[in-house]
Amino acid sequence: MNKLIMFLFCSVSICCAAHTVYAQDSSKTSYWGFAKADLDESCQFDMDCLSEWCKADSDAENAPRHCAAKLADNSPCKEHKECQSYNCIGSGDTDKKCVRTHGLLNLSEPCTKHEECSSGRCGDEGNGLVCVLKPKSGQSCSGDLQNLCKVFMTCDTELTYTCVSAAREPGESCQNPKECKSGICKLPELGDGEKYDYFNPLVGKCVQYEDGHSCSSDASCTSGWCKADSGPCTNNAEKTKCCAPKLELGDTCNPDANRCKFGYACSSSSKKCVEESQKSNDRECSKDSECKSGWCRTNASGKKLCTAKLTYGANCQGNEDYCEGEGKTKLTCDKTTHKCK
């Protein structure tokens, strides 16, 4: 029983090892207690097979399945489970191959391609091609690095070509808090007799907290303000950082930490929330002149929002109007590299 529990809750890095232990202890018996099927015999699940791969006979829905031998290194594959190495790697859905996991190159060792490295990336950082870490938040992901950002990161190929958070909006599905912009993933509660299933993990939704709830960051609140020293929160008397509504027109504010509601700005002279003459970033717009930043940008969803101008080194896609700066400090768009300089 202990080995089964270890298998169900093992981390990604040790899961294969725990899986091997479980398979060895039950080499002739399936998860359900039945005798395992041999090659080419019919099956429903991978655990029904001695080979631990129940292969569909076609791509058709509800197609018959049979136990199949795992694939050797360099064989075309679709999923990790099909390979002897449990490692199916490639650049596209039709260009994947089984790659050995043991003997992969360590950091700083010479390499020729990403698949050779335990880090998943082969790159030149001044010492020729060697195994290096995948790019993290804010680092460049241009060229062949567009699919190599670290976990929970994605490459902003639309604008800056840097790794940015791939976190999901409130209401989108999640299995881990790190997947959510709010940092909160609300999972469904297990019913009587239900238990965690590694093969079918719980799926919840990204959520935000309402006013009065304890919080850790602005992103975790629907109001966008996790207020410090605001007294005990409704759900936890020991917490003094709670979600709070943003300030209304005429309320006293701090110009260095604008907490006024959308449409208002904190006046540096009166230190009160006043109506904005121009819109701040992330507000909807129709033209550049409406925005404080001077850029009303159409995003990937087709929505036009006020957006901060591009910083040094950002991809400018040939339009230097949106590189930051004014007068002598104005950045220009390099015609060769297409970056603001």
Residue pairs with C-beta under 8 A, 6 or more apart in sequence:
3 18
3 21
3 22
3 25
4 22
6 18
6 21
7 15
7 18
7 19
7 21
7 22
7 198
8 196
8 197
8 198
9 196
9 198
10 17
10 18
10 19
10 198
16 86
16 101
23 52
27 36
27 50
28 35
28 36
28 50
29 35
29 36
30 36
30 45
30 47
30 48
31 45
31 47
34 48
36 47
36 48
36 49
36 50
37 43
37 48
37 49
37 50
37 67
38 49
38 50
38 67
39 50
39 51
39 67
39 68
39 69
40 66
40 67
40 68
41 49
41 66
41 67
42 64
42 65
42 66
42 67
43 49
43 54
43 65
43 66
43 67
44 54
44 65
45 54
46 52
46 53
46 54
46 81
48 54
48 67
49 67
49 68
50 67
51 67
51 68
51 69
51 70
52 70
52 81
53 67
53 68
53 69
53 70
53 81
53 82
54 65
54 66
54 67
54 68
55 65
55 66
55 67
55 68
55 82
56 63
56 64
56 65
57 63
57 64
57 65
57 66
70 82
70 83
70 84
71 77
71 82
71 83
71 84
71 98
72 84
72 98
73 83
73 84
73 85
73 97
73 98
73 99
73 100
74 97
74 98
74 99
75 83
75 97
75 98
76 96
76 97
77 83
77 88
77 96
77 97
77 98
78 88
78 93
78 96
79 88
80 86
80 87
80 88
82 88
82 98
83 98
83 99
84 98
85 98
85 99
85 100
85 101
85 102
86 101
87 98
87 99
87 100
87 101
88 96
88 97
88 98
88 99
89 96
89 97
89 98
89 99
89 115
90 96
90 97
91 147
99 115
104 116
104 117
104 118
105 111
105 116
105 117
105 118
105 131
106 117
106 118
106 131
107 117
107 118
107 119
107 130
107 131
107 132
107 133
108 127
108 130
108 131
108 132
109 117
109 130
109 131
110 128
110 129
110 130
111 117
111 122
111 129
111 130
111 131
112 122
112 129
113 122
114 120
114 121
114 122
114 144
114 148
116 122
116 131
117 131
117 132
118 131
119 131
119 132
119 133
119 134
120 134
120 148
121 131
121 132
121 133
121 134
121 135
121 145
121 148
122 129
122 130
122 131
122 132
123 129
123 130
123 132
123 145
124 130
125 132
134 148
134 149
134 150
135 141
135 145
135 148
135 149
135 150
135 153
135 162
135 163
136 149
136 150
136 153
136 163
137 150
137 153
137 162
137 163
137 164
137 165
138 162
138 163
138 164
139 162
139 163
140 161
140 162
141 148
141 149
141 155
141 156
141 157
141 161
141 162
141 163
142 161
142 315
145 155
146 155
146 157
146 161
147 155
149 155
149 163
149 166
150 163
152 165
152 166
152 167
152 178
152 179
153 163
153 164
153 165
153 166
154 163
154 164
154 165
154 166
155 161
155 162
155 163
155 164
156 162
156 163
156 164
158 299
158 300
159 310
159 314
159 315
160 310
160 314
160 315
161 315
162 314
165 181
166 179
167 178
167 179
167 180
167 181
167 206
168 174
168 179
168 180
168 181
168 206
169 181
169 206
170 180
170 181
170 182
170 205
170 206
170 207
170 208
170 222
171 205
171 206
171 207
172 180
172 205
172 206
173 203
173 204
173 205
173 206
174 180
174 185
174 203
174 204
174 205
174 206
175 185
175 187
175 201
175 202
175 203
175 204
176 185
177 183
177 184
177 185
179 185
179 206
180 206
180 207
181 206
181 219
182 206
182 207
182 208
182 219
182 220
183 216
183 217
183 219
183 220
184 206
184 207
184 208
184 209
184 220
185 204
185 205
185 206
185 207
186 204
186 205
186 206
186 207
187 202
187 203
187 204
188 202
188 203
188 204
190 196
190 202
196 202
208 219
208 220
208 221
208 222
209 215
209 220
209 221
209 222
209 243
210 221
210 222
210 243
211 221
211 222
211 223
211 242
211 243
211 244
211 245
212 233
212 234
212 235
212 242
212 243
213 221
213 233
213 234
213 235
213 242
213 243
214 233
214 235
214 236
214 239
214 241
214 242
214 243
215 221
215 226
215 233
215 241
215 242
215 243
216 226
216 241
217 226
218 224
218 225
218 226
220 226
220 243
221 243
221 244
222 243
223 243
223 244
223 245
223 246
224 246
225 243
225 244
225 245
225 246
225 259
226 241
226 242
226 243
226 244
227 241
227 242
227 243
227 244
228 240
228 241
229 240
229 241
230 240
230 241
230 242
230 244
231 240
231 242
232 238
232 239
232 240
232 242
233 239
233 240
233 241
233 242
233 243
234 242
246 259
246 260
246 261
246 262
247 253
247 259
247 260
247 261
247 264
247 266
247 273
248 260
248 261
248 264
248 273
249 260
249 261
249 264
249 273
249 274
249 275
250 272
250 273
251 260
251 272
251 273
252 271
252 272
253 259
253 260
253 266
253 267
253 271
253 272
253 273
254 266
254 271
255 266
255 267
255 268
255 271
258 265
258 266
259 266
260 266
260 273
261 273
262 280
262 283
263 275
263 276
264 273
264 274
264 275
264 276
265 273
265 274
265 275
265 276
265 280
266 272
266 273
266 274
267 273
267 274
276 292
278 289
278 290
278 291
278 292
279 285
279 290
279 291
279 292
279 306
280 292
280 306
281 291
281 292
281 293
281 305
281 306
281 307
281 308
282 305
282 306
282 307
283 291
283 305
283 306
284 303
284 304
284 305
284 306
285 291
285 296
285 304
285 305
285 306
286 296
286 304
287 296
288 294
288 295
288 296
290 296
290 306
291 306
291 307
292 306
293 306
293 307
293 308
293 309
294 309
295 306
295 307
295 308
295 309
295 321
295 322
296 304
296 305
296 306
296 307
297 304
297 305
297 306
297 307
297 322
298 304
299 305
308 324
309 322
309 323
309 324
309 325
310 316
310 322
310 323
310 324
310 331
310 340
311 324
311 331
311 340
312 331
312 340
312 341
313 339
313 340
313 341
314 323
314 339
314 340
315 338
315 339
316 322
316 323
316 333
316 334
316 338
316 339
316 340
317 333
317 338
318 333
318 335
318 338
319 333
320 331
320 332
320 333
320 340
323 330
323 331
323 332
323 333
323 340
324 330
324 331
324 340
325 331
331 340
331 341
332 340
332 341
333 339
333 340
333 341
334 340
334 341
